[in-house]
């Protein structure tokens, strides 16, 4: 099916749930064009351009070098672009540099990547029109805590981390969340990461009586723990965070390992037609491609709503939810996603599948 037809069908579907379409939106797409993050930048640019075509929207590419020293040049380019909104922003440094000027100009910014809680707190305090499609830094711990309460309450629970800052902070946040509702783990530990085997850790887990284990470690360490638990005949169920959604390294992840992660949007029903059209056009809907597509669609619908209400584009962004290829997107009063994108997933035969759908959560 031709791209124009598929996209038009998607737009028509949106029209059923929203106001009559106004003109397209002029969007600055802030993404790296060179360097280590260039491939991710191409994903953002490709997704934004794919959505913009049929609606008459215009994208203005602006290079993001993720260097604090380049903040002034980035801000100048954004203000000179004549854009009504800006999307992309892989790096916190870019946002920190650009947000004050964008706010003064009344230009809303949507990041597909940056999760800094501190930056969002500053933006809210200073009333900057900043929104994000990426979940907040606190959202992952909250989703993990909710999953443990819903599925593992009353089970002998262990919390382990690998000693890194991210792992420690994630596990500590989960521990604190559980403590507030009276759940105490039977075992806590910090293990040494990047080891060829974790037999001693597995034996300590067995001795503690823990059968359900949350680990803040990465995919390879989690795979090693799962492998060694099987070899030692120690029956544990492992749950990890979003870091498990990565490529296998030396040890493949075993079936049954759970992860609190964000499902691949290209596999969703909302994105099926668009993903098919993208592949036909030689655009692989991976990484940030569909989030960037969704960001442009979101802005187009918000502009329609702003025209209907006589409000600003920034204010209209809070009037959602709006239908997108990522599902309905709305923002709460803190400019965060109103609904968490995290889902409890289970590794099965080479990919993560919905754990609830398989009945495999405990």
C-alpha positions as MATLAB code, in Angstrom:
seq = 'XXXXXXXXXXXXXXXXXXXXXXXXXXXXXXXXXXXXXXXXXXXXXXXXXXXXXXXXXXXXXXXXXXXXXXXXXXXXXXXXXXXXXXXXXXXXXXXXXXXXXXXXXXXXXXXXXXXXXXXXXXXXXXXXXXXXXXXXXXXXXXXXXXXXXXXXXXXXXXXXXXXXXXXXXXXXXXXXXXXXXXXXXXXXXXXXXXXXXXXXXXXXXXXXXXXXXXXXXXXXXXXXXXXXXXXXXXXXXXXXXXXXXXXXXXXXXXXXXXXXXXXXXXXXXXXXXXXXXXXXXXXXXXXXXXXXXXXXXXXXXXXXXXXXXXXXXXXXXXXXXXXXXXXXXXXXXXXXXXXXXXXXXXXXXXXXXXXXXXXXXX';
ca = [
       0.000    0.000    0.000;
       1.482    3.422   -0.925;
       2.706    5.599    1.895;
       0.371    8.466    1.024;
      -2.695    6.219    1.153;
      -1.745    4.599    4.466;
      -0.915    7.896    6.101;
      -4.103    9.436    4.749;
      -6.100    6.568    6.258;
      -4.361    7.170    9.595;
      -5.140   10.894    9.371;
      -8.751   10.111    8.470;
      -9.043    7.921   11.542;
      -7.756   10.747   13.689;
     -10.276   13.119   12.150;
     -13.099   11.014   13.547;
     -11.984   11.822   17.068;
     -10.885   15.424   16.716;
     -11.739   18.841   15.249;
     -11.541   19.725   11.555;
      -7.982   19.921   10.331;
      -6.222   23.264   10.220;
      -3.016   23.977    8.385;
       0.071   21.913    9.069;
       2.598   22.886   11.687;
       6.150   24.145   11.228;
       8.376   21.960   13.407;
      12.057   22.249   14.260;
      13.524   18.749   14.470;
      16.485   18.872   16.842;
      18.657   15.800   16.334;
      22.349   14.894   15.927;
      23.483   14.880   12.312;
      27.007   13.660   13.011;
      29.027   11.946   15.695;
      28.209    9.019   17.953;
      24.459    9.716   18.038;
      23.972   10.384   14.326;
      22.138    7.103   13.726;
      19.599    8.009   16.417;
      19.295   11.464   14.933;
      18.445    9.948   11.560;
      15.681    7.951   13.210;
      14.123   11.119   14.633;
      14.413   12.962   11.327;
      12.955   10.077    9.343;
       9.941    9.673   11.624;
       9.160   13.391   11.682;
       9.468   13.747    7.903;
       7.290   10.699    7.250;
       4.374   12.155    9.204;
       4.786   15.736    7.987;
       4.352   15.109    4.255;
       0.652   14.389    3.825;
      -0.547   17.004    6.282;
       1.388   19.900    4.821;
       3.554   20.266    7.876;
       7.117   21.475    7.494;
      10.152   20.134    9.308;
      13.297   22.185    9.791;
      16.310   20.038   10.697;
      18.584   21.523   13.358;
      21.809   19.800   14.349;
      22.196   18.790   17.978;
      25.781   18.218   19.062;
      24.985   17.336   22.705;
      27.727   19.684   23.873;
      27.024   22.484   26.380;
      29.380   24.696   24.390;
      27.055   24.460   21.396;
      23.992   25.649   23.258;
      24.129   29.214   22.021;
      24.353   28.177   18.368;
      21.496   25.705   18.821;
      19.287   28.324   20.445;
      20.052   30.840   17.714;
      19.196   28.310   15.009;
      15.929   27.415   16.710;
      14.781   31.006   17.032;
      15.780   31.791   13.447;
      13.895   28.779   12.080;
      10.462   30.314   12.463;
       9.245   27.037   13.955;
       6.014   26.863   15.924;
       7.315   23.957   17.994;
      10.450   21.861   18.442;
      10.810   18.102   18.854;
      13.668   15.651   19.254;
      16.274   16.594   21.827;
      18.294   13.484   22.598;
      20.479   15.250   25.141;
      19.804   17.075   28.391;
      22.483   19.651   27.560;
      20.599   20.750   24.444;
      17.355   21.204   26.302;
      18.911   23.098   29.169;
      20.446   25.533   26.706;
      17.391   26.032   24.509;
      14.406   25.952   26.858;
      14.668   29.502   28.310;
      14.718   31.097   24.850;
      11.998   28.780   23.528;
       9.814   29.651   26.511;
      10.312   33.370   25.935;
       9.304   32.899   22.298;
       6.312   30.749   23.255;
       7.624   27.724   21.370;
       6.742   24.379   22.996;
       9.406   21.660   23.056;
       8.812   17.890   23.093;
      11.655   15.515   23.855;
      11.586   11.891   22.751;
      14.495   10.941   24.992;
      15.459   13.075   28.001;
      14.180   11.692   31.320;
      15.787   14.101   33.811;
      13.477   14.813   36.745;
      15.513   17.861   37.759;
      15.122   19.464   34.334;
      11.363   18.968   34.388;
      11.138   20.399   37.892;
      12.976   23.507   36.697;
      10.739   23.762   33.632;
       7.577   23.643   35.732;
       8.924   26.140   38.239;
       9.815   28.566   35.444;
       6.676   27.786   33.432;
       8.546   26.616   30.354;
       6.388   24.890   27.683;
       8.319   21.622   27.899;
       6.727   18.188   27.434;
       8.124   14.733   26.955;
       7.190   11.500   25.291;
       9.894    9.729   27.277;
       8.817    8.608   30.750;
      10.162   10.445   33.779;
      13.049    9.084   35.769;
      10.637    8.148   38.573;
       8.147    6.342   36.335;
      10.192    3.164   35.986;
      10.527    2.617   39.740;
       6.830    3.362   40.246;
       5.816    0.846   37.569;
       8.113   -1.822   39.038;
       6.751   -1.230   42.537;
       3.172   -1.489   41.284;
       3.958   -4.744   39.458;
       5.557   -6.304   42.542;
       2.566   -5.341   44.682;
       0.072   -6.610   42.105;
       1.794   -9.903   41.308;
       4.222  -10.804   44.082;
       2.614   -9.612   47.299;
       3.244  -12.213   49.987;
       6.050  -13.866   48.031;
       9.589  -14.102   49.478;
      11.170  -11.117   47.723;
      14.803  -10.189   47.093;
      16.129   -6.853   45.842;
      19.607   -6.840   44.316;
      21.702   -4.213   42.558;
      25.029   -4.173   40.755;
      26.546   -1.205   42.605;
      26.254    1.280   39.747;
      24.516    4.605   40.387;
      21.520    3.832   38.182;
      21.057    0.357   39.634;
      21.398    1.487   43.249;
      18.997    4.388   42.812;
      16.415    2.270   41.002;
      16.482   -0.494   43.602;
      16.407    2.026   46.458;
      13.368    3.750   44.929;
      11.589    0.405   44.637;
      12.567   -0.501   48.210;
      11.201    2.802   49.519;
       7.985    2.409   47.558;
       7.440   -1.076   48.950;
       8.284    0.030   52.492;
       5.508    2.626   52.363;
       2.955   -0.159   52.035;
       4.612   -2.496   54.490;
       6.472   -4.865   52.155;
       9.980   -5.819   53.285;
      12.325   -7.996   51.206;
      13.736  -11.148   52.787;
      17.091  -10.497   51.109;
      19.027   -7.531   49.743;
      22.459   -7.584   48.182;
      24.892   -5.775   45.934;
      26.688   -8.061   43.518;
      29.766   -7.479   41.415;
      28.760   -6.845   37.794;
      30.248   -8.139   34.527;
      31.270  -11.517   35.924;
      31.346  -14.756   33.945;
      29.289  -16.475   36.637;
      27.065  -15.519   39.592;
      26.833  -18.889   41.356;
      27.653  -17.468   44.795;
      24.882  -14.864   44.447;
      22.419  -17.548   43.364;
      23.342  -19.675   46.386;
      22.847  -16.707   48.719;
      19.433  -16.156   47.189;
      18.563  -19.825   47.710;
      19.714  -19.698   51.335;
      17.568  -16.620   51.988;
      14.450  -18.388   50.769;
      13.722  -15.710   48.172;
      11.813  -17.009   45.160;
      11.042  -13.691   43.463;
      13.936  -11.375   42.674;
      14.037   -7.826   41.381;
      17.411   -6.853   39.967;
      18.550   -3.406   38.970;
      21.355   -4.902   36.886;
      21.845   -4.921   33.138;
      20.792   -7.546   30.616;
      24.012   -9.564   30.546;
      24.294   -9.846   34.346;
      20.626  -10.790   34.568;
      21.128  -13.451   31.890;
      24.085  -14.865   33.848;
      22.037  -14.971   37.071;
      19.155  -16.734   35.302;
      21.494  -19.252   33.694;
      23.279  -20.038   36.950;
      19.991  -20.355   38.866;
      18.844  -22.956   36.346;
      22.169  -24.802   36.591;
      21.996  -24.781   40.407;
      18.359  -25.863   40.355;
      17.346  -22.748   42.304;
      13.757  -21.835   41.380;
      13.640  -18.037   41.184;
      11.655  -15.640   39.060;
      13.701  -12.669   37.878;
      12.319   -9.200   37.169;
      14.501   -6.429   35.769;
      14.074   -2.867   34.607;
      14.198   -1.187   31.225;
      17.909   -2.010   30.836;
      16.904   -5.586   29.993;
      15.458   -4.349   26.712;
      18.810   -4.576   24.946;
      20.761   -6.956   22.753;
      22.140  -10.228   24.081;
      25.864  -10.175   24.743;
      27.797  -13.253   25.856;
      24.866  -15.040   27.492;
      21.369  -15.132   25.968;
      18.433  -14.193   28.148;
      16.415  -17.202   29.241;
      12.699  -17.629   28.624;
      10.609  -16.474   31.560;
      12.694  -13.483   32.661;
      10.414  -10.498   33.307;
      11.175   -6.864   32.519;
       9.417   -3.596   33.167;
      10.008   -1.977   29.836;
       8.393   -0.101   26.964;
       6.965   -2.402   24.284;
       8.159   -2.036   20.707;
       5.587    0.373   19.208;
       6.130   -1.107   15.745;
       4.374   -4.271   16.965;
       1.288   -2.439   18.228;
      -2.076   -2.364   16.486;
      -2.033    1.455   16.479;
       1.177    1.539   14.458;
       0.649   -1.475   12.196;
      -0.424    0.374    9.041;
       2.152    3.128    9.407;
       4.954    0.659   10.171;
       4.025   -1.298    7.041;
       4.068    1.864    4.933;
       7.419    2.881    6.389;
       8.984   -0.456    5.519;
       7.606   -0.183    2.000;
       9.350    3.174    1.758;
      12.602    1.640    3.066;
      12.242    3.313    6.470;
      12.602    0.850    9.339;
      10.246    1.859   12.204;
      12.863    1.320   14.894;
      14.141    3.320   17.839;
      12.930    6.912   17.719;
      11.246    6.719   14.303;
       7.701    6.153   15.556;
       8.035    8.464   18.594;
       9.126   11.285   16.261;
       6.236   10.455   13.919;
       3.905   10.587   16.913;
       5.354   13.913   18.107;
       4.576   15.612   14.780;
       1.086   14.067   14.716;
       0.558   15.258   18.279;
       1.511   18.819   17.356;
      -0.726   18.793   14.287;
      -3.717   17.737   16.357;
      -2.870   20.225   19.102;
      -2.735   22.998   16.497;
      -6.207   21.983   15.339;
      -7.400   22.119   18.943;
      -5.733   25.495   19.490;
      -7.505   26.890   16.433;
     -10.821   25.583   17.733;
     -10.293   26.961   21.260;
      -8.440   30.147   20.383;
      -5.633   28.978   22.684;
      -1.882   28.603   22.286;
      -0.251   25.498   20.871;
       1.413   24.861   24.238;
      -1.922   25.004   26.066;
      -3.563   22.752   23.487;
      -0.963   20.052   24.146;
      -2.524   19.590   27.583;
      -6.031   19.131   26.125;
      -5.444   15.531   25.081;
      -5.331   12.644   24.950;
      -4.743   12.634   21.207;
      -4.608    9.381   19.202;
      -1.155    8.512   17.841;
       0.835    5.517   16.648;
       2.036    5.171   20.248;
      -1.541    4.977   21.462;
      -3.492    7.848   23.059;
      -1.121   10.524   24.353;
      -2.046   13.061   26.978;
       0.005   15.084   29.431;
      -0.716   15.612   33.105;
      -0.269   18.866   35.026;
       3.451   18.112   35.358;
       3.775   17.891   31.547;
       4.558   14.179   31.860;
       2.764   11.388   30.043;
      -0.588   10.925   31.742;
      -0.357    7.150   31.239;
       2.890    5.284   31.851;
       4.292    3.593   28.737;
       5.884    0.865   30.856;
       4.454   -2.625   30.659;
       5.371   -5.867   32.408;
       6.934   -8.011   29.677;
       8.196  -11.591   29.554;
      11.128  -12.818   27.472;
       9.924  -15.624   25.254;
      11.662  -17.167   22.235;
      13.779  -14.175   21.311;
      11.526  -11.239   22.163;
       9.565   -9.593   24.949;
       5.839  -10.331   24.992;
       3.100   -8.961   27.228;
       3.346  -10.856   30.509;
      -0.298  -10.383   31.440;
      -1.423  -11.754   28.074;
       0.561  -14.933   28.675;
      -0.493  -15.241   32.297;
       3.170  -15.427   33.281;
       3.729  -12.826   35.993;
       4.638  -15.025   38.948;
];
